[in-house]
Amino acid sequence: MFFLPAGCLILLLFVLFLPVIFVLGYFHIVTIGFAKLGISPEITIFLLLAILLGSAINIPLGRKKLAYVEEPRFFGLWRSPKIKAEGLAINLGGAIIPLILSFYFLYLIWLAGLALQPVFLAVLFMIVVSKFLARVIPGAGITIPALVPPVFAAAFSLLLAPGYAAPAAFVAGTMGVLIGADVLNLGKARKYGGFLSIGGAGVFDGIFLVGIVSALLAGF
């Protein structure tokens, strides 16, 4: 009878700390994965935090313009005046940092004497997939389903570059989404006006998950 409360308490503590255990195990696998890609665990944590925090930073490409617009209200019965920012930017966490990592992985692949052609072919396939899946939503910008890019990037890389699928998946996923979803849809998106960010909120989740899936591929 005296052992039951202690056992229940231990079980309760285990259940409460189970999510923490999963998170720690997840980060452990990710850090191991990036370590196999040539990045230390300390740098991995720093990069993950930099990407997450950098997603809030948009670096303007040119001058930001302020435009006067009228938005319809109450089923279009009247219009409300509003000043709206217009321009183009590139996101630090969703574009610049992943692109720097992509070029670093390309350099590592080249340095190891491995073929770059399969990686570029995977990038091309990802551009086509991302262009097909991306949607331009007025007022929201360019969006793409977050879970799709990492799945396709992993599949293409495992088929085309099975010996170095992890860095290939990262490069293909990052460049494919940024070019296919964002760059190739900029013309259409700018017709709706507003402030557009390459690698911004609409595609950031997909790019971030590409990095995580790449690390998991390397970890396993």
C-alpha positions as CSV (number, residue, x, y, z in Angstrom):
1,M,0.0,0.0,0.0
2,F,2.9,2.4,0.7
3,F,4.4,1.8,-2.7
4,L,1.3,2.7,-4.7
5,P,1.4,6.5,-4.2
6,A,5.1,6.6,-5.0
7,G,4.6,4.5,-8.1
8,C,1.7,6.8,-9.2
9,L,3.8,9.8,-8.6
10,I,6.7,8.5,-10.7
11,L,4.2,7.6,-13.5
12,L,2.7,11.1,-13.3
13,L,6.1,12.7,-13.5
14,F,7.0,10.5,-16.4
15,V,3.8,11.5,-18.3
16,L,4.4,15.2,-17.6
17,F,8.0,15.1,-18.8
18,L,7.3,12.9,-21.8
19,P,6.9,15.9,-24.2
20,V,10.2,17.2,-22.9
21,I,11.9,13.9,-23.5
22,F,10.6,13.8,-27.0
23,V,11.8,17.3,-27.7
24,L,15.3,16.6,-26.3
25,G,15.5,13.4,-28.3
26,Y,14.3,15.2,-31.4
27,F,17.0,17.9,-31.1
28,H,19.5,15.2,-30.3
29,I,18.8,13.5,-33.6
30,V,18.8,16.8,-35.5
31,T,22.2,17.8,-34.0
32,I,23.6,14.4,-34.9
33,G,22.3,14.8,-38.4
34,F,23.8,18.1,-38.9
35,A,27.1,16.9,-37.3
36,K,27.2,14.3,-40.1
37,L,26.8,17.2,-42.5
38,G,29.8,18.9,-41.1
39,I,28.1,21.2,-38.6
40,S,28.7,20.9,-34.9
41,P,25.8,20.6,-32.4
42,E,26.5,24.1,-31.0
43,I,26.4,25.6,-34.5
44,T,23.2,23.6,-35.2
45,I,21.3,25.0,-32.3
46,F,22.6,28.5,-33.2
47,L,21.4,28.0,-36.8
48,L,18.0,26.8,-35.8
49,L,17.5,29.7,-33.5
50,A,18.9,32.1,-36.1
51,I,16.5,30.8,-38.7
52,L,13.5,31.0,-36.3
53,L,14.3,34.5,-35.1
54,G,15.5,35.6,-38.5
55,S,12.0,34.8,-39.9
56,A,10.8,38.0,-38.3
57,I,13.5,40.1,-40.2
58,N,12.8,41.2,-43.8
59,I,15.6,43.0,-45.6
60,P,14.2,45.4,-48.2
61,L,15.2,45.1,-51.8
62,G,14.8,48.6,-53.0
63,R,12.6,51.3,-51.5
64,K,9.4,50.6,-49.6
65,K,6.4,52.6,-51.0
66,L,3.3,53.7,-49.2
67,A,0.1,53.4,-51.3
68,Y,-3.4,54.8,-50.5
69,V,-6.0,52.1,-51.0
70,E,-9.7,51.7,-50.2
71,E,-10.8,48.4,-48.7
72,P,-14.5,47.3,-49.0
73,R,-16.4,47.0,-45.8
74,F,-19.7,45.4,-44.9
75,F,-20.3,43.4,-48.1
76,G,-18.9,46.3,-50.2
77,L,-21.5,48.8,-49.2
78,W,-18.8,51.3,-48.3
79,R,-15.0,51.6,-48.5
80,S,-12.5,52.4,-45.8
81,P,-9.3,54.3,-46.7
82,K,-6.0,52.7,-45.7
83,I,-2.3,53.3,-46.2
84,K,-0.6,50.2,-47.3
85,A,3.1,49.4,-47.6
86,E,4.3,48.1,-50.9
87,G,7.7,46.7,-51.9
88,L,9.9,43.6,-52.1
89,A,12.2,42.1,-49.4
90,I,14.1,39.0,-48.6
91,N,13.6,37.1,-45.4
92,L,16.7,36.5,-43.2
93,G,15.6,33.2,-41.7
94,G,13.6,31.9,-44.6
95,A,15.9,32.7,-47.5
96,I,19.4,34.2,-46.7
97,I,20.5,31.7,-44.0
98,P,19.1,28.6,-45.8
99,L,20.8,29.8,-49.1
100,I,24.1,30.3,-47.4
101,L,23.8,26.8,-46.0
102,S,22.8,25.4,-49.4
103,F,26.0,26.8,-51.0
104,Y,28.0,25.5,-48.1
105,F,26.6,22.0,-48.7
106,L,27.2,22.3,-52.5
107,Y,30.8,23.1,-51.6
108,L,31.1,20.1,-49.4
109,I,29.6,17.8,-52.1
110,W,32.1,19.2,-54.6
111,L,35.0,19.0,-52.2
112,A,34.2,15.3,-51.6
113,G,34.4,14.7,-55.3
114,L,30.7,13.8,-55.6
115,A,28.6,14.7,-58.6
116,L,26.6,17.9,-58.5
117,Q,24.4,17.1,-61.4
118,P,21.9,14.9,-59.4
119,V,21.5,17.7,-56.9
120,F,20.8,20.3,-59.6
121,L,18.3,17.9,-61.2
122,A,16.6,17.5,-57.8
123,V,16.5,21.3,-57.6
124,L,14.9,21.5,-61.0
125,F,12.2,18.9,-60.0
126,M,11.6,20.8,-56.8
127,I,11.2,24.1,-58.7
128,V,8.5,22.4,-60.9
129,V,6.7,20.9,-57.9
130,S,6.8,24.2,-55.9
131,K,5.6,26.3,-58.8
132,F,2.6,23.9,-59.2
133,L,1.7,23.9,-55.5
134,A,2.3,27.6,-54.8
135,R,-0.7,29.8,-54.6
136,V,-0.9,33.6,-54.7
137,I,-3.5,34.8,-52.1
138,P,-4.4,38.5,-52.2
139,G,-3.4,40.1,-48.9
140,A,-1.4,37.1,-47.8
141,G,1.2,36.8,-50.5
142,I,2.6,33.5,-51.8
143,T,1.8,30.3,-49.9
144,I,2.7,26.6,-50.2
145,P,1.7,23.6,-48.1
146,A,4.3,23.3,-45.4
147,L,4.6,19.5,-45.3
148,V,4.9,18.9,-49.1
149,P,8.4,20.4,-49.9
150,P,10.3,18.3,-47.3
151,V,8.6,15.1,-48.5
152,F,9.4,15.7,-52.2
153,A,12.9,17.0,-51.5
154,A,13.7,13.8,-49.5
155,A,12.1,11.6,-52.2
156,F,14.0,13.2,-55.1
157,S,17.3,13.2,-53.2
158,L,17.0,9.6,-52.2
159,L,16.3,8.6,-55.8
160,L,18.9,10.8,-57.5
161,A,21.6,11.1,-54.9
162,P,21.2,8.2,-52.4
163,G,24.8,8.4,-51.3
164,Y,24.4,12.0,-50.0
165,A,20.7,12.4,-49.8
166,A,20.7,14.7,-46.7
167,P,22.6,17.7,-48.2
168,A,21.0,17.2,-51.5
169,A,17.5,17.3,-49.9
170,F,18.4,20.5,-48.1
171,V,19.7,22.2,-51.3
172,A,16.9,21.0,-53.5
173,G,14.2,21.9,-51.0
174,T,15.5,25.3,-50.2
175,M,16.4,26.4,-53.7
176,G,13.4,24.7,-55.2
177,V,10.9,26.4,-52.9
178,L,12.5,29.8,-53.1
179,I,12.7,29.8,-56.9
180,G,9.6,27.8,-57.8
181,A,7.2,29.2,-55.2
182,D,8.5,32.7,-54.6
183,V,10.6,34.0,-57.4
184,L,8.5,32.6,-60.3
185,N,5.3,33.9,-58.7
186,L,6.6,37.4,-57.9
187,G,5.1,39.0,-61.0
188,K,1.7,37.6,-60.3
189,A,1.8,38.5,-56.6
190,R,2.9,42.1,-57.2
191,K,-0.2,42.7,-59.3
192,Y,-2.1,42.5,-56.0
193,G,0.2,45.0,-54.4
194,G,1.3,44.8,-50.8
195,F,4.7,44.0,-49.2
196,L,6.2,40.8,-50.5
197,S,9.0,38.9,-48.8
198,I,11.1,36.1,-50.5
199,G,11.2,33.2,-48.0
200,G,8.6,35.0,-45.8
201,A,5.7,33.6,-43.9
202,G,3.9,31.9,-46.8
203,V,6.8,29.5,-47.5
204,F,9.0,29.7,-44.4
205,D,7.4,26.7,-42.7
206,G,8.2,24.5,-45.7
207,I,11.8,25.7,-45.9
208,F,12.3,25.2,-42.2
209,L,10.9,21.7,-42.3
210,V,13.2,20.9,-45.3
211,G,16.2,21.6,-43.1
212,I,14.8,19.4,-40.3
213,V,14.0,16.5,-42.6
214,S,17.5,16.8,-44.2
215,A,19.1,16.5,-40.7
216,L,16.9,13.6,-39.9
217,L,18.0,11.8,-43.1
218,A,21.6,12.3,-42.1
219,G,20.9,11.2,-38.5
220,F,19.5,7.9,-39.6
